[in-house]
Amino acid sequence: MTTEQSALGRIEAFEDFIGTEFPVEVATHYKNIGAFQMTGLNIHQTTAGAVQQASGGLNGVVRFTTYTTDSDSVFLRTAECLDVAKMAPLVMECRIKSETITLQENFFGLCNISDPDDNIEDHIIDTSAGTTTITDFTATHCCGFLRSSELTAVAEWHAIWKGGTTSALTTTAAGELGVNMVAGDWQILRIEVDPNGTARWYIDGVLLKTLAGAVSTTEDLACILGVTDLATTTVTAEMDADYMLVRANRDWTV
């Protein structure tokens, strides 16, 4: 953690989606929404993007909608600009819901990926139907929440981690948090990371897991909120977001 040198020693990125949207067919593979960037596989295709919702929640709600094939995704993310040893404590929080939780994956947390065609399967963790053993991390560094309809506990939120001093998650049972994602219900996901790499997972204000050494203290990481489509036909994956928050100390080193 660095010594604060001015009144701007803390970084806070917050998006409340009061009036922001990128409706169907984003022209490129990325767009900015407030302080964050929207990326994802095939977000430039027709019907994919982020659309403000006229009903289903006050406060400003945006719906992420993927394109229609396997691994298509929508991510809202920072750059790879977060270094735990230099900038922690980190606080990351979002409020989300999905109207359906079948044929999709949801992720919120830290990861060292920068490809504009981001998706959970190819860039964070590759799951397969009935997965109980986690061996297919496609990211070298990540720490966050995963909910996948391919895991054995199809509705349950899992803690996943790789790249810190603690060995990476190897079984889904070790990551189970005991809280399900329920179709149509809002949930608040929160991750806190200390300068030594200790991470804490909260859902709706309840601390569910603490793990020392979960996060690398040297890798540059991005905070990512994402949804990925697991359908192989014309089905889209959707996720609503009420807000997203990232807090960190500013790194003053040269």
Contacts in CASP RR format, 6 or more apart in sequence:
PFRMAT RR
TARGET T0000
AUTHOR 0000-0000-0000
METHOD contacts of the structure
MODEL  1
MTTEQSALGRIEAFEDFIGTEFPVEVATHYKNIGAFQMTGLNIHQTTAGA
VQQASGGLNGVVRFTTYTTDSDSVFLRTAECLDVAKMAPLVMECRIKSET
ITLQENFFGLCNISDPDDNIEDHIIDTSAGTTTITDFTATHCCGFLRSSE
LTAVAEWHAIWKGGTTSALTTTAAGELGVNMVAGDWQILRIEVDPNGTAR
WYIDGVLLKTLAGAVSTTEDLACILGVTDLATTTVTAEMDADYMLVRANR
DWTV
1 85 0 8 1.000
1 86 0 8 1.000
1 87 0 8 1.000
1 88 0 8 1.000
1 89 0 8 1.000
1 195 0 8 1.000
1 249 0 8 1.000
2 86 0 8 1.000
2 87 0 8 1.000
2 249 0 8 1.000
2 250 0 8 1.000
2 251 0 8 1.000
2 252 0 8 1.000
2 253 0 8 1.000
3 252 0 8 1.000
4 10 0 8 1.000
4 249 0 8 1.000
4 250 0 8 1.000
4 252 0 8 1.000
5 252 0 8 1.000
8 250 0 8 1.000
9 249 0 8 1.000
9 250 0 8 1.000
9 252 0 8 1.000
10 247 0 8 1.000
10 248 0 8 1.000
10 249 0 8 1.000
10 250 0 8 1.000
11 87 0 8 1.000
11 246 0 8 1.000
11 247 0 8 1.000
11 248 0 8 1.000
11 249 0 8 1.000
11 250 0 8 1.000
12 245 0 8 1.000
12 246 0 8 1.000
12 247 0 8 1.000
13 35 0 8 1.000
13 36 0 8 1.000
13 78 0 8 1.000
13 244 0 8 1.000
13 245 0 8 1.000
13 246 0 8 1.000
13 247 0 8 1.000
14 35 0 8 1.000
14 243 0 8 1.000
14 244 0 8 1.000
14 245 0 8 1.000
14 246 0 8 1.000
15 33 0 8 1.000
15 34 0 8 1.000
15 35 0 8 1.000
15 36 0 8 1.000
15 76 0 8 1.000
15 243 0 8 1.000
15 244 0 8 1.000
16 59 0 8 1.000
16 60 0 8 1.000
16 242 0 8 1.000
16 243 0 8 1.000
17 33 0 8 1.000
17 52 0 8 1.000
17 59 0 8 1.000
17 60 0 8 1.000
17 61 0 8 1.000
17 62 0 8 1.000
17 241 0 8 1.000
17 242 0 8 1.000
17 243 0 8 1.000
18 60 0 8 1.000
19 52 0 8 1.000
19 60 0 8 1.000
20 33 0 8 1.000
20 34 0 8 1.000
20 50 0 8 1.000
20 52 0 8 1.000
20 62 0 8 1.000
21 50 0 8 1.000
21 51 0 8 1.000
21 52 0 8 1.000
21 62 0 8 1.000
22 31 0 8 1.000
22 33 0 8 1.000
22 38 0 8 1.000
22 49 0 8 1.000
22 50 0 8 1.000
22 51 0 8 1.000
23 49 0 8 1.000
23 50 0 8 1.000
23 51 0 8 1.000
24 46 0 8 1.000
24 47 0 8 1.000
24 48 0 8 1.000
24 49 0 8 1.000
24 51 0 8 1.000
24 65 0 8 1.000
25 44 0 8 1.000
25 45 0 8 1.000
25 46 0 8 1.000
25 47 0 8 1.000
25 48 0 8 1.000
25 49 0 8 1.000
26 38 0 8 1.000
26 43 0 8 1.000
26 44 0 8 1.000
26 48 0 8 1.000
26 49 0 8 1.000
27 44 0 8 1.000
28 44 0 8 1.000
29 39 0 8 1.000
29 40 0 8 1.000
29 43 0 8 1.000
29 44 0 8 1.000
29 116 0 8 1.000
29 117 0 8 1.000
30 37 0 8 1.000
30 38 0 8 1.000
30 39 0 8 1.000
30 40 0 8 1.000
30 43 0 8 1.000
30 116 0 8 1.000
31 37 0 8 1.000
31 38 0 8 1.000
32 38 0 8 1.000
33 50 0 8 1.000
33 62 0 8 1.000
33 76 0 8 1.000
35 78 0 8 1.000
36 76 0 8 1.000
36 77 0 8 1.000
36 78 0 8 1.000
36 244 0 8 1.000
37 76 0 8 1.000
37 77 0 8 1.000
37 78 0 8 1.000
37 79 0 8 1.000
38 49 0 8 1.000
38 50 0 8 1.000
38 74 0 8 1.000
38 75 0 8 1.000
38 76 0 8 1.000
38 77 0 8 1.000
39 75 0 8 1.000
39 77 0 8 1.000
39 115 0 8 1.000
39 116 0 8 1.000
39 117 0 8 1.000
39 118 0 8 1.000
40 72 0 8 1.000
40 73 0 8 1.000
40 74 0 8 1.000
40 75 0 8 1.000
40 116 0 8 1.000
40 117 0 8 1.000
40 118 0 8 1.000
40 119 0 8 1.000
41 66 0 8 1.000
41 67 0 8 1.000
41 71 0 8 1.000
41 72 0 8 1.000
41 73 0 8 1.000
41 117 0 8 1.000
41 118 0 8 1.000
41 119 0 8 1.000
41 122 0 8 1.000
41 228 0 8 1.000
42 48 0 8 1.000
42 66 0 8 1.000
42 67 0 8 1.000
42 69 0 8 1.000
42 72 0 8 1.000
42 73 0 8 1.000
42 117 0 8 1.000
43 49 0 8 1.000
43 66 0 8 1.000
43 67 0 8 1.000
43 73 0 8 1.000
43 74 0 8 1.000
45 67 0 8 1.000
45 72 0 8 1.000
46 67 0 8 1.000
47 65 0 8 1.000
47 67 0 8 1.000
47 68 0 8 1.000
47 236 0 8 1.000
48 65 0 8 1.000
48 66 0 8 1.000
48 67 0 8 1.000
48 72 0 8 1.000
48 74 0 8 1.000
48 236 0 8 1.000
49 64 0 8 1.000
49 65 0 8 1.000
49 74 0 8 1.000
50 62 0 8 1.000
50 63 0 8 1.000
50 64 0 8 1.000
50 65 0 8 1.000
50 74 0 8 1.000
50 76 0 8 1.000
51 62 0 8 1.000
51 63 0 8 1.000
51 65 0 8 1.000
52 60 0 8 1.000
52 61 0 8 1.000
52 62 0 8 1.000
52 63 0 8 1.000
53 60 0 8 1.000
53 61 0 8 1.000
53 62 0 8 1.000
53 63 0 8 1.000
53 240 0 8 1.000
56 240 0 8 1.000
57 242 0 8 1.000
59 242 0 8 1.000
59 243 0 8 1.000
60 242 0 8 1.000
61 240 0 8 1.000
61 241 0 8 1.000
61 242 0 8 1.000
62 240 0 8 1.000
62 241 0 8 1.000
63 238 0 8 1.000
63 239 0 8 1.000
63 240 0 8 1.000
63 241 0 8 1.000
64 74 0 8 1.000
64 76 0 8 1.000
64 226 0 8 1.000
64 227 0 8 1.000
64 238 0 8 1.000
64 239 0 8 1.000
64 240 0 8 1.000
64 241 0 8 1.000
65 74 0 8 1.000
65 236 0 8 1.000
65 237 0 8 1.000
65 238 0 8 1.000
66 72 0 8 1.000
66 73 0 8 1.000
66 74 0 8 1.000
66 227 0 8 1.000
66 228 0 8 1.000
66 229 0 8 1.000
66 236 0 8 1.000
66 237 0 8 1.000
66 238 0 8 1.000
67 229 0 8 1.000
67 236 0 8 1.000
68 229 0 8 1.000
68 231 0 8 1.000
68 233 0 8 1.000
68 234 0 8 1.000
68 235 0 8 1.000
68 236 0 8 1.000
69 229 0 8 1.000
69 231 0 8 1.000
69 232 0 8 1.000
70 121 0 8 1.000
70 229 0 8 1.000
70 230 0 8 1.000
70 231 0 8 1.000
70 232 0 8 1.000
71 119 0 8 1.000
71 121 0 8 1.000
71 122 0 8 1.000
71 228 0 8 1.000
71 229 0 8 1.000
71 230 0 8 1.000
72 119 0 8 1.000
72 228 0 8 1.000
72 229 0 8 1.000
72 236 0 8 1.000
72 237 0 8 1.000
73 118 0 8 1.000
73 119 0 8 1.000
73 120 0 8 1.000
73 226 0 8 1.000
73 227 0 8 1.000
73 228 0 8 1.000
73 229 0 8 1.000
73 237 0 8 1.000
74 226 0 8 1.000
74 227 0 8 1.000
74 239 0 8 1.000
75 118 0 8 1.000
75 119 0 8 1.000
75 224 0 8 1.000
75 225 0 8 1.000
75 226 0 8 1.000
76 224 0 8 1.000
76 225 0 8 1.000
76 226 0 8 1.000
76 241 0 8 1.000
76 244 0 8 1.000
77 118 0 8 1.000
77 222 0 8 1.000
77 223 0 8 1.000
77 224 0 8 1.000
77 225 0 8 1.000
77 226 0 8 1.000
78 222 0 8 1.000
78 223 0 8 1.000
78 224 0 8 1.000
78 246 0 8 1.000
79 114 0 8 1.000
79 222 0 8 1.000
80 112 0 8 1.000
80 113 0 8 1.000
80 114 0 8 1.000
80 220 0 8 1.000
80 221 0 8 1.000
80 222 0 8 1.000
81 220 0 8 1.000
81 222 0 8 1.000
82 90 0 8 1.000
82 110 0 8 1.000
82 220 0 8 1.000
82 221 0 8 1.000
82 222 0 8 1.000
82 223 0 8 1.000
82 246 0 8 1.000
82 248 0 8 1.000
83 217 0 8 1.000
83 218 0 8 1.000
83 219 0 8 1.000
83 220 0 8 1.000
83 221 0 8 1.000
83 251 0 8 1.000
84 90 0 8 1.000
84 193 0 8 1.000
84 194 0 8 1.000
84 195 0 8 1.000
84 197 0 8 1.000
84 215 0 8 1.000
84 216 0 8 1.000
84 217 0 8 1.000
84 219 0 8 1.000
84 221 0 8 1.000
85 195 0 8 1.000
85 217 0 8 1.000
85 218 0 8 1.000
86 249 0 8 1.000
86 251 0 8 1.000
86 253 0 8 1.000
87 248 0 8 1.000
87 249 0 8 1.000
87 250 0 8 1.000
87 251 0 8 1.000
88 193 0 8 1.000
88 194 0 8 1.000
88 195 0 8 1.000
88 197 0 8 1.000
88 248 0 8 1.000
88 249 0 8 1.000
89 192 0 8 1.000
89 193 0 8 1.000
89 194 0 8 1.000
89 195 0 8 1.000
89 248 0 8 1.000
89 249 0 8 1.000
90 110 0 8 1.000
90 191 0 8 1.000
90 192 0 8 1.000
90 193 0 8 1.000
90 223 0 8 1.000
90 246 0 8 1.000
90 247 0 8 1.000
90 248 0 8 1.000
91 190 0 8 1.000
91 191 0 8 1.000
91 192 0 8 1.000
91 245 0 8 1.000
91 246 0 8 1.000
91 247 0 8 1.000
91 248 0 8 1.000
92 108 0 8 1.000
92 109 0 8 1.000
92 110 0 8 1.000
92 190 0 8 1.000
92 191 0 8 1.000
92 192 0 8 1.000
92 223 0 8 1.000
92 245 0 8 1.000
92 246 0 8 1.000
92 247 0 8 1.000
93 188 0 8 1.000
93 189 0 8 1.000
93 190 0 8 1.000
93 191 0 8 1.000
93 243 0 8 1.000
93 244 0 8 1.000
93 245 0 8 1.000
94 108 0 8 1.000
94 188 0 8 1.000
94 189 0 8 1.000
94 225 0 8 1.000
94 241 0 8 1.000
94 242 0 8 1.000
94 243 0 8 1.000
94 244 0 8 1.000
94 245 0 8 1.000
95 186 0 8 1.000
95 187 0 8 1.000
95 188 0 8 1.000
95 189 0 8 1.000
95 241 0 8 1.000
95 242 0 8 1.000
95 243 0 8 1.000
96 106 0 8 1.000
96 108 0 8 1.000
96 186 0 8 1.000
96 187 0 8 1.000
96 189 0 8 1.000
96 225 0 8 1.000
96 239 0 8 1.000
96 240 0 8 1.000
96 241 0 8 1.000
96 242 0 8 1.000
97 184 0 8 1.000
97 185 0 8 1.000
97 186 0 8 1.000
97 187 0 8 1.000
97 239 0 8 1.000
97 240 0 8 1.000
98 104 0 8 1.000
98 106 0 8 1.000
98 181 0 8 1.000
98 183 0 8 1.000
98 184 0 8 1.000
98 227 0 8 1.000
98 237 0 8 1.000
98 238 0 8 1.000
98 239 0 8 1.000
98 240 0 8 1.000
99 183 0 8 1.000
99 184 0 8 1.000
99 238 0 8 1.000
99 240 0 8 1.000
100 183 0 8 1.000
100 238 0 8 1.000
101 147 0 8 1.000
101 149 0 8 1.000
101 154 0 8 1.000
101 155 0 8 1.000
101 181 0 8 1.000
101 182 0 8 1.000
101 183 0 8 1.000
102 149 0 8 1.000
103 149 0 8 1.000
103 229 0 8 1.000
103 230 0 8 1.000
103 231 0 8 1.000
103 235 0 8 1.000
103 237 0 8 1.000
104 148 0 8 1.000
104 149 0 8 1.000
104 227 0 8 1.000
104 228 0 8 1.000
104 229 0 8 1.000
104 230 0 8 1.000
104 237 0 8 1.000
104 238 0 8 1.000
104 239 0 8 1.000
105 120 0 8 1.000
105 121 0 8 1.000
105 127 0 8 1.000
105 146 0 8 1.000
105 147 0 8 1.000
105 148 0 8 1.000
105 149 0 8 1.000
105 150 0 8 1.000
105 227 0 8 1.000
105 228 0 8 1.000
105 230 0 8 1.000
105 237 0 8 1.000
106 145 0 8 1.000
106 146 0 8 1.000
106 147 0 8 1.000
106 148 0 8 1.000
106 181 0 8 1.000
106 226 0 8 1.000
106 227 0 8 1.000
106 239 0 8 1.000
107 120 0 8 1.000
107 124 0 8 1.000
107 144 0 8 1.000
107 145 0 8 1.000
107 146 0 8 1.000
107 147 0 8 1.000
107 224 0 8 1.000
107 225 0 8 1.000
107 226 0 8 1.000
107 227 0 8 1.000
107 228 0 8 1.000
108 144 0 8 1.000
108 145 0 8 1.000
108 189 0 8 1.000
108 191 0 8 1.000
108 224 0 8 1.000
108 225 0 8 1.000
108 226 0 8 1.000
109 142 0 8 1.000
109 143 0 8 1.000
109 144 0 8 1.000
109 145 0 8 1.000
109 191 0 8 1.000
109 223 0 8 1.000
109 224 0 8 1.000
109 225 0 8 1.000
110 141 0 8 1.000
110 142 0 8 1.000
110 143 0 8 1.000
110 144 0 8 1.000
110 191 0 8 1.000
110 193 0 8 1.000
110 215 0 8 1.000
110 221 0 8 1.000
110 222 0 8 1.000
110 223 0 8 1.000
110 224 0 8 1.000
111 123 0 8 1.000
111 124 0 8 1.000
111 139 0 8 1.000
111 141 0 8 1.000
111 142 0 8 1.000
111 143 0 8 1.000
111 221 0 8 1.000
111 222 0 8 1.000
111 224 0 8 1.000
112 139 0 8 1.000
112 140 0 8 1.000
112 141 0 8 1.000
112 142 0 8 1.000
112 219 0 8 1.000
112 220 0 8 1.000
112 221 0 8 1.000
112 222 0 8 1.000
113 123 0 8 1.000
113 124 0 8 1.000
113 139 0 8 1.000
113 222 0 8 1.000
113 224 0 8 1.000
114 222 0 8 1.000
115 123 0 8 1.000
118 224 0 8 1.000
119 228 0 8 1.000
120 146 0 8 1.000
120 148 0 8 1.000
120 226 0 8 1.000
120 228 0 8 1.000
121 127 0 8 1.000
121 138 0 8 1.000
121 228 0 8 1.000
121 230 0 8 1.000
122 138 0 8 1.000
123 138 0 8 1.000
123 139 0 8 1.000
124 137 0 8 1.000
124 138 0 8 1.000
124 139 0 8 1.000
124 142 0 8 1.000
124 146 0 8 1.000
125 134 0 8 1.000
125 136 0 8 1.000
125 137 0 8 1.000
125 138 0 8 1.000
125 139 0 8 1.000
125 142 0 8 1.000
125 146 0 8 1.000
125 160 0 8 1.000
126 136 0 8 1.000
126 137 0 8 1.000
126 138 0 8 1.000
127 136 0 8 1.000
127 148 0 8 1.000
127 150 0 8 1.000
127 151 0 8 1.000
128 136 0 8 1.000
128 150 0 8 1.000
129 150 0 8 1.000
130 150 0 8 1.000
130 151 0 8 1.000
130 152 0 8 1.000
131 148 0 8 1.000
131 150 0 8 1.000
131 151 0 8 1.000
131 152 0 8 1.000
131 172 0 8 1.000
132 152 0 8 1.000
132 171 0 8 1.000
132 172 0 8 1.000
132 173 0 8 1.000
133 170 0 8 1.000
133 171 0 8 1.000
133 172 0 8 1.000
134 160 0 8 1.000
134 168 0 8 1.000
134 169 0 8 1.000
134 170 0 8 1.000
134 171 0 8 1.000
134 172 0 8 1.000
135 170 0 8 1.000
137 162 0 8 1.000
137 168 0 8 1.000
139 162 0 8 1.000
140 162 0 8 1.000
140 163 0 8 1.000
140 219 0 8 1.000
141 162 0 8 1.000
141 163 0 8 1.000
141 164 0 8 1.000
141 215 0 8 1.000
141 216 0 8 1.000
141 219 0 8 1.000
141 221 0 8 1.000
142 160 0 8 1.000
142 161 0 8 1.000
142 162 0 8 1.000
142 163 0 8 1.000
143 160 0 8 1.000
143 161 0 8 1.000
143 162 0 8 1.000
143 191 0 8 1.000
143 193 0 8 1.000
143 199 0 8 1.000
143 214 0 8 1.000
143 215 0 8 1.000
144 159 0 8 1.000
144 160 0 8 1.000
144 161 0 8 1.000
144 191 0 8 1.000
144 199 0 8 1.000
144 201 0 8 1.000
145 157 0 8 1.000
145 158 0 8 1.000
145 159 0 8 1.000
145 160 0 8 1.000
145 177 0 8 1.000
145 189 0 8 1.000
145 191 0 8 1.000
145 201 0 8 1.000
146 157 0 8 1.000
146 158 0 8 1.000
146 159 0 8 1.000
146 160 0 8 1.000
147 155 0 8 1.000
147 156 0 8 1.000
147 157 0 8 1.000
147 158 0 8 1.000
147 181 0 8 1.000
148 154 0 8 1.000
148 158 0 8 1.000
148 230 0 8 1.000
149 155 0 8 1.000
149 230 0 8 1.000
150 230 0 8 1.000
151 158 0 8 1.000
151 172 0 8 1.000
152 172 0 8 1.000
153 172 0 8 1.000
153 176 0 8 1.000
155 180 0 8 1.000
155 181 0 8 1.000
155 182 0 8 1.000
156 176 0 8 1.000
156 177 0 8 1.000
156 178 0 8 1.000
156 179 0 8 1.000
156 180 0 8 1.000
156 181 0 8 1.000
157 177 0 8 1.000
157 178 0 8 1.000
157 179 0 8 1.000
157 180 0 8 1.000
157 181 0 8 1.000
157 189 0 8 1.000
157 203 0 8 1.000
158 169 0 8 1.000
158 172 0 8 1.000
158 175 0 8 1.000
158 176 0 8 1.000
158 177 0 8 1.000
159 169 0 8 1.000
159 175 0 8 1.000
159 177 0 8 1.000
159 201 0 8 1.000
159 208 0 8 1.000
159 209 0 8 1.000
159 211 0 8 1.000
160 169 0 8 1.000
160 175 0 8 1.000
161 168 0 8 1.000
161 169 0 8 1.000
161 199 0 8 1.000
161 211 0 8 1.000
161 214 0 8 1.000
161 215 0 8 1.000
162 168 0 8 1.000
162 169 0 8 1.000
163 215 0 8 1.000
163 216 0 8 1.000
163 219 0 8 1.000
164 197 0 8 1.000
164 213 0 8 1.000
164 214 0 8 1.000
164 215 0 8 1.000
164 216 0 8 1.000
164 217 0 8 1.000
165 197 0 8 1.000
165 212 0 8 1.000
165 213 0 8 1.000
166 211 0 8 1.000
166 212 0 8 1.000
166 213 0 8 1.000
166 214 0 8 1.000
169 175 0 8 1.000
175 209 0 8 1.000
177 201 0 8 1.000
177 203 0 8 1.000
177 208 0 8 1.000
177 209 0 8 1.000
178 208 0 8 1.000
179 187 0 8 1.000
179 203 0 8 1.000
179 204 0 8 1.000
179 206 0 8 1.000
179 208 0 8 1.000
181 187 0 8 1.000
186 242 0 8 1.000
187 203 0 8 1.000
187 204 0 8 1.000
188 202 0 8 1.000
188 203 0 8 1.000
188 204 0 8 1.000
188 205 0 8 1.000
189 202 0 8 1.000
189 203 0 8 1.000
190 201 0 8 1.000
190 202 0 8 1.000
190 203 0 8 1.000
190 205 0 8 1.000
191 199 0 8 1.000
191 200 0 8 1.000
191 201 0 8 1.000
191 202 0 8 1.000
192 199 0 8 1.000
192 200 0 8 1.000
192 202 0 8 1.000
193 199 0 8 1.000
193 200 0 8 1.000
193 214 0 8 1.000
193 215 0 8 1.000
195 217 0 8 1.000
196 212 0 8 1.000
196 213 0 8 1.000
196 217 0 8 1.000
197 212 0 8 1.000
197 213 0 8 1.000
197 214 0 8 1.000
197 215 0 8 1.000
197 216 0 8 1.000
197 217 0 8 1.000
198 210 0 8 1.000
198 211 0 8 1.000
198 212 0 8 1.000
198 213 0 8 1.000
198 214 0 8 1.000
198 215 0 8 1.000
199 210 0 8 1.000
199 211 0 8 1.000
199 213 0 8 1.000
199 214 0 8 1.000
199 215 0 8 1.000
200 207 0 8 1.000
200 209 0 8 1.000
200 210 0 8 1.000
200 211 0 8 1.000
201 207 0 8 1.000
201 208 0 8 1.000
201 209 0 8 1.000
201 210 0 8 1.000
202 208 0 8 1.000
215 221 0 8 1.000
223 246 0 8 1.000
225 241 0 8 1.000
225 244 0 8 1.000
226 239 0 8 1.000
227 237 0 8 1.000
227 238 0 8 1.000
227 239 0 8 1.000
228 237 0 8 1.000
229 235 0 8 1.000
229 236 0 8 1.000
229 237 0 8 1.000
230 237 0 8 1.000
231 237 0 8 1.000
END
